[in-house]
Amino acid sequence: MNEALNNRINDVYRRIAEACQRVGRQKADVKLVAVSKGINAEQLKEAISTGLSVFGENRVQDFLKKYDVIDKQVEWHFIGHLQRNKARYLAGKVSMIHSLDSMSLAATLNRLSDIQGYAWQVLVQVNVSGEATKFGLAPSELPDFLDEIREMKGLKVCGLMTIAPYCEDPEEVRPVFRRLRELKEDMMQKKPWLDLRHLSMGMSNDFEVAVEEGATLVRIGSALFGS
Ligand SMILES: *Cc1c(COP(=O)(O)O)cnc(C)c1O
């Protein structure tokens, strides 16, 4: 076991628990997705033996290399922008895609599901902050998008995801997280057939604020593995 890593993991869990406590949430309702981009299979094994069990990857090629070694010992989430021609490599290997960001990707995943009999759990990525460099739907596009993909039986939409802009002071991005939660609540109210149980939001720099605003999945890399 890696002592330093162990301490960082415990620290992150403690901070999640404290953020939950501040707003009266249960810490069991927040899942830590350890973002393992940039760490190799050997380091991953160490992370697994130290107790991490859910990993997030953002590049298909890198993911497959690690998956070859680690396989289904852990739960894998795909969190980065996914190119349509690479989607098929993820079938049966990842338990969730956090980054559904276009109708064409939705159609591709749905088609793959028909062929491979694999239903995808997906989160719709919303570009709440409107930064041009970020993928994701504009909040105003979300209602129609959800209606259209409703017909796609190969997709199980189980929540929303966003990436906040980097800010020195995480309080500055609180409105971004709050907006995602409000969007989720609004969509669930207007579309009762939806089951949006997840909010994937919060990274190393801002996860406590995200948890206070209702995150159920936090994606944390550098606070665990260094940068
Ligand atoms: C890299 C990455 C993270 C983790 O970022 P850290 O700041 O290292 O915690 C989370 N989400 C996505 C989509 C990422 O690409």
The ligand as an SDF file (V2000), in Angstrom:
LIG
                    3D

 15 15  0  0  0  0  0  0  0  0999 V2000
   -9.1500   15.5060  -15.7920 C   0  0  0  0  0  0  0  0  0  0  0  0
  -10.6060   15.5300  -15.5580 C   0  0  0  0  0  0  0  0  0  0  0  0
  -11.1140   15.5430  -14.2590 C   0  0  0  0  0  0  0  0  0  0  0  0
  -10.2370   15.5640  -13.0140 C   0  0  0  0  0  0  0  0  0  0  0  0
   -9.6000   16.7830  -12.8930 O   0  0  0  0  0  0  0  0  0  0  0  0
   -8.7040   17.1290  -11.5890 P   0  0  0  0  0  0  0  0  0  0  0  0
   -8.7020   18.5920  -11.5510 O   0  0  0  0  0  0  0  0  0  0  0  0
   -7.3820   16.5180  -11.8230 O   0  0  0  0  0  0  0  0  0  0  0  0
   -9.4050   16.5300  -10.4270 O   0  0  0  0  0  0  0  0  0  0  0  0
  -12.4850   15.5220  -14.0950 C   0  0  0  0  0  0  0  0  0  0  0  0
  -13.3270   15.5170  -15.1590 N   0  0  0  0  0  0  0  0  0  0  0  0
  -12.8820   15.5140  -16.4130 C   0  0  0  0  0  0  0  0  0  0  0  0
  -13.8610   15.5070  -17.5260 C   0  0  0  0  0  0  0  0  0  0  0  0
  -11.5100   15.5270  -16.6600 C   0  0  0  0  0  0  0  0  0  0  0  0
  -11.0690   15.5290  -17.9250 O   0  0  0  0  0  0  0  0  0  0  0  0
  1  2  1  0
  2  3  1  0
  2 14  2  0
  3  4  1  0
  3 10  2  0
  4  5  1  0
  5  6  1  0
  6  7  2  0
  6  8  1  0
  6  9  1  0
 10 11  1  0
 11 12  2  0
 12 13  1  0
 12 14  1  0
 14 15  1  0
M  END
$$$$
